[in-house]
Amino acid sequence: MRANRKTARMLTQGAIICLGSYILYNGSKQIVGEWKGKINETLQLRAEKTFMSGLTYANREEKSLEEWIANQALEMLPLGSYINGKAVCQSEVEDEMTYEMILAKQEADENEVDANGNLIGKEEKSVQQEAKQETKPVNKSRVDLSVEKLKDFEYLRSHFYTVDSSTFVNPEDLQAEKLLSKNMKLDKNKKGPKILLYHTHSQEAFADSVPGDVNTTIVGVGRYLAKLLNEKYGIETLHHEGIYDMKNGKVDRTQAYERAKGNIQKILKDNPSIEMVIDLHRDGVGKNTRLVTEIDGKPTAKLMFFNGMSRTRTNGKLTVLQNPYIQDNLALSLQMKLEAERRYPGLTRNIYLKGYRYNMHMKPKTLLVEGGAQTNTVAEIMNAMDYLAEILNAVVGE
């Protein structure tokens, strides 16, 4: 089949060359001029279609011999073939590769950040950036939490958010009045669990975690948080301890979110009373950074709420990772952040916004929490759960 096509193409090209030569040799200047003008017109139209594809063109048949010759000639030109071939190739590669590429980048979410939530690039790490953060007692919040002030997009973004370089936010994304007006309360009249708590990265541990002791890992922290919510605040919580970041006996996070997705969806389907999903993590920071504050005389790990925006600077809106609940997710994290500031200023870092989805599309009330980091002690992160449970109850329970 390929040989037949190649032969036909060679015959066509030969015919074009012969016909063109005949015209140039025997044709009068008038004929050559007319043909040249028509061929130039066809070439210009083809160029417009190639380089200005956003324009709309009416469907039309190429009826004249001149148009046919011009378009065939374009196929023979290396530049024309390269342009059209490159466009098709990119489209095919996007169809086949973009989804896997985006998923791979989504998994690489263990950012090293400083105490203020600013990303530390590999080339930017320094003694100053990794300097140990001193434990400081909580004082009265120094930021204005009034709705009028929060309506100022620049104020809201700069004081309450850290935007990863992979994504971007607009004033339409962070309309404080709109986000704060959303009702995040759970319906306690329904029977059955109201919150699903799980861990995409179940193997995350802390500075003094005991190898083999699950209770000293992020799963153990989840057990304690679930107990607080169930027993102290009466919010029925289902703690799922599925493992999604292990493969062949080794830690492997390359497909953790994808591996978790199916099981989480099944749990939600089997438990229709669940209204809220919490994915509890711990963060990764520079080895000398300590995300800790002091509350009620206790050293307490700092918390960070995390949102996926389902769009990146490189790819734009991620149609392969759609999330119809982005505004609801943002509303929940902002309400949690502000409640934390009112009760325990300094407990939470800025809300972190990143480009991917992180399975935050399954329920409107979805919260991804980063509790401390690998440099925190187990006691510090357990202390933080006392205050996280209290804040959760204030926002979704009371």
C-alpha positions in Angstrom: 0.0 0.0 0.0 2.8 2.4 0.9 4.7 1.6 -2.3 1.6 2.3 -4.4 1.1 5.6 -2.7 4.7 6.6 -3.2 4.6 5.7 -6.9 1.5 7.7 -7.4 3.0 10.7 -5.6 6.1 10.5 -7.7 4.0 10.4 -11.0 2.0 13.3 -9.8 5.0 15.4 -8.9 6.6 14.5 -12.3 3.5 15.6 -14.1 3.4 18.9 -12.3 7.0 19.6 -13.1 6.5 18.8 -16.8 3.3 20.8 -17.1 4.9 23.7 -15.3 7.9 23.6 -17.6 5.7 23.4 -20.7 3.8 26.5 -19.7 6.9 28.5 -18.9 8.5 27.5 -22.2 5.6 27.7 -24.6 3.1 29.9 -23.0 2.7 33.6 -23.8 3.6 36.2 -21.3 -0.1 36.9 -20.8 -0.9 33.3 -20.1 2.0 32.9 -17.7 1.0 36.2 -16.0 -2.6 35.0 -15.5 -1.5 31.6 -14.2 1.1 33.2 -11.9 -1.5 35.5 -10.4 -4.0 32.7 -9.7 -1.3 30.4 -8.3 -0.1 33.3 -6.0 -3.7 33.9 -4.8 -4.0 30.2 -4.0 -0.7 30.1 -2.2 -1.7 33.2 -0.1 -5.0 31.6 0.9 -3.2 28.4 1.9 -0.7 30.4 4.0 -3.5 32.2 5.8 -5.2 28.9 6.7 -1.9 27.6 8.0 -0.7 30.6 10.0 -4.1 32.2 11.0 -6.1 29.1 11.8 -8.4 31.1 14.1 -10.1 32.7 11.1 -13.2 31.1 9.6 -13.1 30.0 6.0 -16.0 29.0 3.8 -15.9 25.5 2.3 -15.0 25.7 -1.3 -13.8 23.3 -3.9 -10.5 23.8 -5.8 -11.9 23.6 -9.3 -9.2 25.2 -11.4 -6.0 23.6 -12.7 -4.0 26.5 -11.3 -5.3 25.9 -7.8 -4.6 22.2 -8.0 -1.1 22.8 -9.2 -0.4 25.3 -6.4 -1.7 23.0 -3.7 0.2 20.0 -5.1 3.3 22.1 -5.2 2.9 23.1 -1.6 2.9 19.4 -0.7 6.3 19.1 -2.5 7.9 22.0 -0.6 9.7 20.9 2.5 8.5 24.0 4.5 4.8 23.4 3.7 5.1 19.7 4.5 6.9 20.5 7.8 4.3 23.0 8.9 1.3 20.8 8.2 3.0 17.6 9.4 4.2 19.3 12.6 0.6 20.4 13.4 -0.8 16.9 12.9 2.1 15.3 14.9 1.5 17.7 17.9 -2.2 16.9 17.9 -1.6 13.2 17.9 1.1 13.5 20.6 -1.3 15.6 22.8 -4.0 13.0 22.4 -1.7 10.2 23.4 0.7 11.8 25.9 -0.9 14.8 27.6 -3.0 12.8 30.0 -0.1 10.7 31.2 2.2 13.7 31.4 -0.4 15.7 33.5 -0.9 12.8 35.8 2.8 12.4 36.4 3.2 16.1 37.2 0.2 15.9 39.6 1.9 13.2 41.6 5.0 15.4 42.1 3.4 17.5 44.8 6.0 17.2 47.6 7.3 20.7 47.4 10.0 21.9 49.7 8.9 25.2 51.1 10.1 27.6 53.7 8.3 28.5 56.9 6.2 31.1 55.1 5.0 28.6 52.5 7.3 29.9 49.7 8.6 27.3 47.4 12.3 26.5 47.6 13.7 25.8 44.2 16.7 23.4 43.9 18.9 26.3 42.9 17.5 28.6 45.6 18.2 26.5 48.7 20.5 28.3 51.1 21.4 28.4 54.8 19.2 31.5 55.2 16.2 29.9 53.6 16.6 26.7 55.6 17.3 28.5 58.9 15.4 26.9 61.8 12.1 28.6 62.6 11.9 29.5 66.3 8.9 28.3 68.1 6.7 31.4 68.8 3.5 31.7 70.9 0.3 32.5 69.2 -0.7 36.2 69.4 -3.7 38.2 68.2 -4.0 38.0 64.5 -2.3 40.9 62.8 -4.3 40.6 59.5 -7.6 42.3 58.9 -10.3 39.6 58.6 -13.2 41.9 57.8 -15.3 41.1 54.7 -14.7 44.6 53.3 -11.0 44.1 53.4 -11.2 40.6 52.0 -13.1 41.9 49.0 -9.8 43.4 47.8 -8.4 40.7 45.6 -4.8 41.7 45.9 -5.1 41.9 49.7 -6.8 38.5 49.9 -4.3 36.8 47.5 -1.2 38.3 49.2 -2.2 37.7 52.8 -3.9 34.3 52.6 -2.6 32.4 49.5 0.6 31.1 48.1 0.2 30.5 44.3 2.5 27.9 42.8 4.4 28.9 39.7 2.6 26.1 37.8 -0.8 27.9 37.9 -2.4 31.3 38.3 -5.5 32.9 39.8 -7.8 35.7 38.8 -10.1 38.0 40.7 -13.0 35.8 39.5 -11.5 32.8 41.3 -11.2 34.4 44.7 -14.3 36.5 45.3 -14.3 36.5 49.1 -17.9 37.5 49.6 -19.1 34.7 47.4 -16.8 32.1 48.9 -17.7 33.1 52.5 -21.5 32.9 51.6 -21.4 29.2 50.7 -22.9 27.0 53.3 -20.4 24.4 54.4 -22.5 22.9 57.2 -23.1 19.2 57.3 -26.6 17.7 57.5 -26.5 16.0 60.9 -30.0 14.7 60.5 -28.8 12.1 57.9 -27.9 8.7 59.3 -24.4 7.4 58.5 -20.9 8.9 58.2 -20.7 12.5 57.2 -16.9 12.8 56.6 -14.6 10.5 54.8 -11.0 10.8 56.0 -8.2 9.1 54.0 -4.5 9.5 52.9 -3.3 9.4 49.3 0.2 9.2 50.8 -0.1 6.8 53.7 3.6 6.2 54.1 4.4 9.8 55.2 6.2 9.9 58.5 7.7 12.3 61.0 11.0 13.1 62.6 10.6 10.6 65.4 8.3 8.1 63.7 9.0 4.5 64.7 9.6 2.2 61.7 6.7 -0.3 61.4 4.5 1.6 63.9 1.5 2.9 61.8 0.4 5.0 64.8 3.4 7.2 64.4 2.7 7.9 60.6 0.2 10.1 58.9 -2.3 7.2 59.2 -1.9 7.2 62.9 -2.5 11.0 62.9 -5.7 10.3 60.9 -6.8 7.8 63.5 -6.5 10.4 66.2 -8.4 13.1 64.1 -11.2 10.7 63.3 -11.5 9.8 67.0 -11.8 13.5 67.9 -14.4 14.1 65.3 -16.4 11.1 66.2 -16.2 11.2 70.0 -15.6 14.8 71.0 -17.6 16.6 68.3 -20.2 14.0 67.3 -19.4 14.2 63.6 -19.5 10.7 62.3 -16.3 10.2 60.4 -15.2 7.2 58.4 -11.4 6.7 58.4 -10.1 4.8 55.3 -6.6 3.4 55.7 -6.1 2.2 52.1 -2.5 2.3 50.9 -1.9 4.0 47.5 1.7 5.0 47.6 3.3 1.6 47.7 4.2 -0.7 44.8 6.0 -4.0 45.0 6.8 -3.4 48.6 8.4 0.0 48.0 7.2 3.6 48.3 6.0 4.7 44.9 3.8 7.8 44.5 3.9 8.0 40.7 0.2 6.9 40.4 -1.0 7.4 44.0 -3.9 9.8 43.2 -5.0 7.6 40.3 -4.8 4.4 42.4 -6.8 6.1 45.2 -9.5 7.5 43.0 -11.5 4.3 42.2 -11.6 3.1 45.8 -12.6 6.6 47.1 -15.4 6.8 44.6 -16.7 3.4 45.6 -16.7 4.3 49.3 -18.7 7.4 48.5 -21.1 5.4 46.4 -21.6 2.9 49.2 -22.0 5.6 51.8 -24.3 8.3 50.3 -24.5 10.1 53.7 -20.9 11.3 53.3 -20.8 15.0 52.4 -17.2 15.9 53.0 -13.9 14.3 52.1 -10.5 15.1 53.8 -7.2 13.9 52.3 -4.7 14.3 55.2 -1.0 14.6 54.3 2.2 16.0 55.8 4.3 18.3 53.8 8.0 18.1 52.7 10.3 21.0 53.6 14.0 21.9 53.8 15.7 19.7 56.3 16.3 22.5 58.8 12.9 24.1 58.5 10.5 23.7 61.4 6.8 24.3 60.9 5.9 24.8 64.5 4.2 27.3 66.7 3.1 27.3 70.3 -0.6 27.1 71.5 -1.6 26.8 75.1 2.0 26.1 75.9 2.2 23.1 73.6 4.5 23.0 70.5 2.1 22.5 67.6 2.8 21.7 64.0 1.5 24.2 61.5 -1.3 23.3 59.1 -1.8 24.2 55.5 -4.9 23.9 53.3 -4.2 23.0 49.7 -6.3 23.5 46.6 -5.9 22.2 43.0 -7.1 24.6 40.3 -7.3 22.1 37.4 -5.4 24.4 35.1 -1.7 25.2 34.5 0.2 27.9 32.8 1.5 25.4 30.3 -1.7 23.5 29.4 -4.4 26.0 30.4 -7.7 24.4 31.6 -7.1 20.7 32.2 -10.0 19.0 30.5 -8.6 15.6 31.4 -8.7 16.6 35.1 -12.0 18.5 35.4 -13.3 19.6 38.7 -16.8 21.1 38.8 -16.4 21.9 42.5 -13.3 24.2 42.5 -15.3 27.2 43.9 -16.7 25.0 46.7 -13.3 23.6 47.5 -11.9 27.2 47.6 -14.8 28.3 49.8 -14.1 25.5 52.3 -10.4 26.1 52.6 -10.9 29.9 52.9 -13.5 29.5 55.7 -11.2 27.1 57.5 -8.3 29.4 57.1 -10.2 32.4 58.5 -11.6 30.4 61.4 -8.1 29.3 62.3 -6.9 32.9 62.2 -9.7 34.0 64.5 -9.1 31.3 67.0 -5.4 30.4 66.7 -3.4 32.9 64.7 -0.2 31.4 63.4 -1.5 27.8 63.4 -2.0 27.8 59.6 0.2 28.8 56.7 -1.1 30.4 53.6 -3.5 28.3 51.5 -1.5 26.7 48.7 -2.9 26.8 45.2 -1.5 24.5 42.6 -2.3 23.6 39.0 -3.7 20.0 39.2 -6.7 18.3 40.7 -5.6 16.0 43.4 -9.0 14.1 43.5 -10.8 17.2 44.8 -13.6 16.7 42.3 -15.5 13.9 44.1 -17.4 16.2 46.6 -18.0 19.9 46.8 -16.8 19.8 50.4 -13.3 18.5 49.9 -10.3 19.5 52.0 -6.7 18.6 51.4 -4.7 19.3 54.5 -0.9 19.3 54.9 -0.2 18.7 58.6 3.3 19.8 59.5 6.2 18.2 57.7 8.8 15.5 57.9 10.8 17.6 60.4 8.0 17.8 62.9 7.6 15.3 65.8 4.6 13.0 66.2 3.6 14.9 69.3 3.6 18.2 67.5 1.3 16.9 64.7 -1.0 15.2 67.2 -1.3 18.5 69.0 -2.3 20.2 65.7 -5.1 17.7 65.3 -6.8 19.0 68.5 -7.1 22.4 66.9 -7.9 21.1 63.4 -10.9 19.1 64.8 -12.1 22.2 66.7 -11.9 24.4 63.6 -13.6 21.7 61.4 -16.5 21.5 63.9 -16.8 25.3 63.9 -17.0 25.5 60.1 -18.9 22.3 59.1 -20.4 21.0 62.3 -21.9 23.5 64.7 
